[in-house]
């Protein structure tokens, strides 16, 4: 392979061009995505302008024998953070690579909802075509088709209607649901195809969700689906195509044979014998226990003994039933769609369960029964929401209603949620699941004025609700932004954190909502934290740009320089990653998405309470004396180190 090939499709003109980049001039989908956005100057336009290209690309190792190398990496300007964001979905590149191109850039806006078909043959790209649906037909499908709703219904419709294309090209659709058309929280959804039963391979679904890429594809481009496949096989060096050659090639780098290295690095995601479970759902709850955020981060204020009671309820009612059925009785595991020994998709009664969607739609919103949580996850997935983001939205609105900032009828829900972690009655808390289901449907359908405001994003909505309900805010002494956690950008952009109790998502980094930081639950001196955050940024960018699943990072980070050498490229990956991150930072500043200091009380408390948790006497005194000043000092000092280590513009910390 000497070229990175990008199919650039203008969906309004129904024309396409094939751009080729020298391998070495670019290394993967992230730098290609940055180039296209800089060329289009998308930072000058509205976030839903058709110039906001959605780039979906594979890493340069897709098609090899390397496990975990078949992720689709999506680069776009986020309607949530306002800047360049990168989201990834597992397995989809395993079908995508058959198209004969490494990436697709969707540009322009179709007048009717579009389905984009891309197919390759043994010689490369063969066919690009665009079909359209009426908006009425798309909405009809979303309401129900083939036993599903939303994004799942659309994919089932595509499989049934275009089976000849799907089967002959072994294609896999990437689709959006109604959430993408109606909110900024929309995900890209892709379920592998069961080619024997001619249906969805439930359990092998994955999502590129953080930052709202589905919303950009839907609202900026009016593209409802991209269906990609074909018979092309990338021409890679022999050492990457034959397992025995690969093992010998990497032995010195990894210190042992390749398969053993992979198995050792992916223990958590496959099966951890010490816990008796695997996958993020199976491991995180018994490992992190009370350090996981629940009830919209309200548990950070509770004594450890109280948090332990809550986590025991989680283990009993949420975790244990899954362990018994998915690990003890039968190993109902699946992959994301590519051959992989980790088989990280742990399926309970037909539904794939990962930690963050389960926590977002479980304990984080005050729901503890696994059957109710699973039902909510399935609804969120089918509607096409980012599960993490929508968990923050629901928890925020639940707490606002529980406190009296909002009334149930203003959200179109039938009663007030129960949202006090001290009232740990599992049966009574189950009402929250019913209310969450009502809220999700109401949000997609825009049934109330408040929800139409919320659909534009939490931070913008919080500011507007502060004004709309000024008297309630004054009476309760609490602003809407004080009971939700997010990292602000510019004047009204933001990003909610992944569901860990950590300062790593709140230190004003250019890109958050991803694991491009130190996300451990810890509290250290800010300079020490900044150093670890900078290291993780570098390594995570390298893994992402190579198209690798981060579950394989334990061995991939060591092997990547050697793997690029197999392609004839000798490159300083750390310096290359720094360059990419700096380019993203510069773009985001131009786009008005400069990271700001955290502004809500709950966000500040995430950091301040960790000082207490880890008994940092000096910082406890500082936070007690003047929390705002102490937060500013800690964040500024940590961020200054990141800026220095990565060579970023100094205004990142100076403006704080």
Buried (B, 14 or more C-beta within 10 A) or exposed (E): BEBBBBBBBBBBEBEBEBBEBEBBEBBBBBBBBBBBBBEBEBBEBEBBBBBBBBBBBBBBBBBBBBBBBBBBBBBBBBBBBBBBBBBBBBBBBBBBBBBBBBBBBBBBBBEBBBBBBBBBBEEEBBBBEBBBBEEEEBEBBBEEBBEBBBBBBBBBBBBEBBEEBBBEBBBBBBBBBBBBBBBBBBBBBBBBBBEEEEBBBBBBBBBBBBBBBBBBBBBBBBBBBBBBBBBBEBEBBEBBBBEEBBBEBBEEBBEEBBEEBBBEBBBBBBBBEEBEBBBBBBBBBBBBBBBBBBBBBBBBBBEEEBBEEBBEBBBEBBBBBBBBBBBEEEEBBBBBBBEBBBBBBBBBEEBBBBBBBBBBBBBBBBBBBBBBBBBBBBBBBBBBBBBBBBBBBBBBBBBBBBBEBBBBEBBBBEEBBBBEBEEBEBEEBBBBBBBBBBBBBBBBEBBBEBBBBBBBBBBBBBBBBBEBBEEBBEEBEBBBBBBBBBBBBBEBBBBBBBBBBBBBBBBBBBBBBBBBBBBBBBBBBBEEBBBBBBBBBBBBBBBBBBBBBBBBBBBBBBBBBBBBBBBEBEBEBBEBBBBBBBBBBBBBBBBBBBBBBBBBBBBBBBBBBBBBBEEBEEBBEBBEEEBEEBBBBBBBBBBBBBBBBBEBBEEBBEBB
